[in-house]
Amino acid sequence: MLLLTGSPGSGKSHQIVESVRAELRRGDTDFRLLVPTATMAEHLKNQLAREDLLLRPGAIATLARFVAPWVREYPEIPPASLELLVDRVLSAKAPDQFERVARLPGFRRSLSELIEEFSSAGCDCWRLAQLIEAGLPEAPLAGAFLAVYQDVEQEMIRRGWAPRAVRLRGAAEEIRAFGLGPIRRIYLDGFFTLGAPELHLIDALCSQAAVTVALPSWEGSAEAREALRALGFAERILKGPARRAPHRTLVTATNIDQEVEEIARRILEQVGKGRQFREIGILLRSRTPYVPVLRTVLERFGIPARFYFSEPLANHATVRYLTGAVEAMLGGWDHEATLELLKMAPSGFGTTPACDRFEFTVLSHLPGNGLKQLRELSDDPKLHSLLDRLSALAPWAGMRQTPAQWAAACHTLRGLVRAPAIDDGVSHDRAAIWRSQAAALAAFGEAIEEAAGALVSDQPVPFSDFWRALTLVAGGTPLRVADGRRNVVHVMDVYEARQWELPVVFVCGLLEKQFPVYPSPEPVFPEAARRALNNAGLSLTTAARRQREERFLFEMALTRATSELVLSYPEYNAKGEPNLPSFFLEELALQPVKARGGIPACARRKQNPPQRYLEDRDVLNNLRTQHQVMRPSAIESFLQCPFQFFVAHTLELEEPPPRPGARLSAPLQGQIVHQTLSDLERTGKPLNAVFQRVFEEACQRERVLDGCRTELARLKMLRDLHRYLDRAVSFAGWKTSTEEQIRFPLGDGIEVSGRIDRFEVSGDDQAVVFDFKYSGAQGIRNRIKGYEQGRYVQGALYLLGLNRVYGYTPAGMFYCGLRGDVNLDGWHIGLPGLERVGTACTPQAMWEQLEAARSTALRAAEEILRGKVEAAPEDSDRCQYCAFMDVCRAFGKTAPAATGGAAQ
């Protein structure tokens, strides 16, 4: 019996693998290599297979799989089902101390992890009861936890399940009694430490075979190494082969996005020098927050990568679609929730043009519920077929069936998923989607059976009970989709990396609280209680042990690279606050270098430049016909961004209808205020009556929901209108006109047509134009600034039109903001009573302004007719409010490009 120990990188695993190679070369089959994880077993199998060494099934296996033949009558409780049992125990009889938090998912999960920790330490509820009775310091919640632990163990016994520790001890007894069959040699590798149940099993293995164990020599494994020596293991301390230390680089980036882009950049540089993707790895302390960012950036840079992380089954798009269908049914087919369901790709309807049209129709009719009402909004046969399948779920809500019957019913849910048409010669991404969907459906079927087994009842139960069990199981079931590509970058956590050595390794996220991680204090068994339990013979995690483990993980990460090691961290978080670098970095004394940003030339893909002008002659002829008459607001849209004008006024694409809560939008409020002022001038009726009628008509037309927000907006608009009437500029003896249509020639055969909010005409035919805006003081200042920059021309064009059509002399133009206080600003020719309003100018200056606006508008019209469609916003701050931002290329000019066909 041999114990191999040493620091990370000392060659323990290398020696174990060499022993397995020797076994295989001799043709021996009477050995087993046991490792802690399935992914590690897969990695070793692939490594040996690439060396043309033949492996029998089971020659390399996890410890759980190895002991399975000896404990078939004691199946291990699935991790997701443990949380389900905790939930059922808390729902049925939660201790008083836990009553207020019993239904919280986080608390339920923490209790499950605590039960797993005690079970793995070989402490069942009966032993824990004795320890608690003997007295534990600072653990007032220990008794409540014990009550839950006891009930959970009883539930496990009812179902025939056994904790991992019980199974290992049971396997040990079976092996002592009946032997190992043909197995003569056993190797254990990849374990950081060994608990009491594992040591008990190893003792039994030693009685039947020659056992070799590899353990790292760090403080966390000291007890396990001492126990193995007590069992008679001869310890061999390995120092590792002499090799040149990898070159180390410390990179700092402004934020996490720049950090990951720098990693991608360096990967491409390595590949450009001849290195393969498979020779590169990225190590993370944990999945969050880096995995989503890495997926996005590596894909954008065209870097193939394999992520050694599982995702909760419930998060998969196909499973979200199936669970969403049931949730929509239980919610009475609320139209907003059902629409989100129908838009999903697995429905088979969500990726069709008909779905886009249907979405607009449903949004405009919200709120609502019921499948019948949805059917009436479209005549698409594919939608009707899908709604027919969904309607079959409706009876479930009021039914009671046995768990087995509910399981059979839930298996029919996969009929809601459109099966893809499988073709040959598709891209890897397409094939990966197919594999992912198939794996998710298979795992969902297993989750259904697991939920039925957890309920263990022959009595009918309501569907809600079964569904809660299924959602808990799906939320706790890990899903890892097979990825057989070889030439990929390996992205994994530091635990997974223990069996890997690669030429180039990146270790990112080296920040305090990320690496190292500082877990929150455990409230049920605080540090003092844990130390007391460990003194009594258990092996529970303590804060000191966690700190030692974090240091060990960091030291191990440093040894995974054989040629180049790149360490990195972001200097600022998402809020722009400075991050605290990991204290581990201080010991390395590395001089940091700044991330360079951008991408190397090898990553750039030649792209067609964005189209600035349309070129088709027929299209240009149509433009001249379509835009022979233009509205001033459309011209301003072009001046802001030609692409925005093209989409909104040439293609006339429809903006998506607002959600119910957003229907009383700022534009609609502006329309209400404008219409009220016009009707007030036209009818002479009291403001309150006119406003109420206009408001109610607008709300009915736009299906605005009643509520406190609607009423608040109504009161604010009415208050603003009263304030305007009280403070409105008086033009004694002038004639007032509102909402008057005007049309006049601009030049070169182009006409302008629009509706003037209000204008005043004096007895000697001087005219002043008012352009109402339902905005505050800042909005009016922005208008004035935009006018001076040549982006706003509406007021000037209207004043010019009054001159062209009626012969009025231009005397002034004003922007009038009505939200909050009355804000009036603009230009006039020194009119009496307006000395403190706007800017006074000479009549000649006024004419020059009008001519400048006309020239600007005419140039814009000419560019429109020439087919200019360039995405070139004049004021990029306004792009965030553009309804067509998702199809705009203005933000793509500086985005990194993909590499195209990366090696697979």
Salt bridges, closest charged atoms under 4 A:
GLU18 OE2 - ARG21 NH1 2.62
GLU23 OE1 - ARG26 NH2 3.33
GLU23 OE2 - ARG185 NE 2.53
ASP28 OD2 - ARG26 NE 2.84
ASP28 OD2 - ARG185 NH2 3.70
ASP30 OD1 - ARG185 NH2 2.39
GLU42 OE2 - ARG306 NH2 3.16
GLU51 OE1 - ARG21 NE 2.69
GLU76 OE1 - ARG167 NH1 3.41
GLU83 OE2 - ARG108 NE 3.08
GLU83 OE1 - ARG109 NE 3.99
ASP87 OD1 - ARG103 NH1 3.94
ASP87 OD1 - ARG108 NH1 3.54
ASP87 OD1 - ARG468 NH2 2.66
GLU117 OE2 - ARG530 NH1 2.77
ASP151 OD2 - LYS93 NZ 3.93
GLU155 OE1 - ARG158 NH1 3.22
GLU155 OE1 - ARG159 NH1 2.52
GLU173 OE2 - HIS200 NE2 3.08
GLU198 OE2 - ARG164 NH1 2.41
ASP203 OD2 - ARG176 NH2 2.80
GLU219 OE1 - ARG548 NE 3.43
GLU223 OE2 - ARG545 NH2 3.86
GLU226 OE1 - ARG229 NH2 2.94
GLU235 OE1 - ARG229 NH1 2.47
GLU261 OE2 - ARG300 NH2 2.64
GLU262 OE2 - ARG266 NE 2.82
GLU262 OE2 - ARG596 NH2 3.24
GLU269 OE2 - ARG265 NE 3.58
GLU269 OE2 - ARG596 NH1 3.21
GLU311 OE2 - ARG287 NH2 2.39
GLU311 OE2 - ARG295 NH2 3.96
GLU336 OE2 - ARG659 NH1 3.26
GLU340 OE2 - LYS343 NZ 3.47
GLU340 OE2 - ARG659 NH2 3.12
GLU359 OE2 - LYS343 NZ 3.04
ASP388 OD1 - ARG375 NH2 2.74
GLU449 OE2 - HIS411 NE2 2.66
ASP483 OD2 - ARG485 NH2 2.90
GLU501 OE1 - ARG243 NH1 3.36
GLU522 OE1 - ARG530 NH2 3.90
GLU550 OE2 - ARG285 NH2 2.51
GLU571 OE1 - LYS594 NZ 2.72
GLU587 OE2 - ARG551 NH2 2.82
GLU636 OE1 - ARG783 NH1 3.58
ASP679 OD1 - ARG682 NH2 3.01
ASP679 OD2 - ARG693 NH2 2.80
GLU697 OE2 - ARG693 NH1 3.63
GLU702 OE2 - ARG701 NE 3.39
GLU711 OE2 - ARG714 NH2 2.81
ASP720 OD1 - ARG719 NH2 3.41
ASP720 OD1 - ARG723 NH1 2.97
GLU751 OE1 - ARG743 NH2 2.77
ASP757 OD2 - HIS674 NE2 3.01
GLU760 OE2 - ARG758 NH2 2.36
ASP771 OD2 - LYS773 NZ 3.58
ASP821 OD1 - ARG727 NH1 2.28
GLU851 OE2 - ARG854 NH2 2.92
GLU863 OE2 - ARG866 NH1 2.77
GLU863 OE1 - LYS868 NZ 3.90
GLU870 OE1 - ARG612 NE 3.14
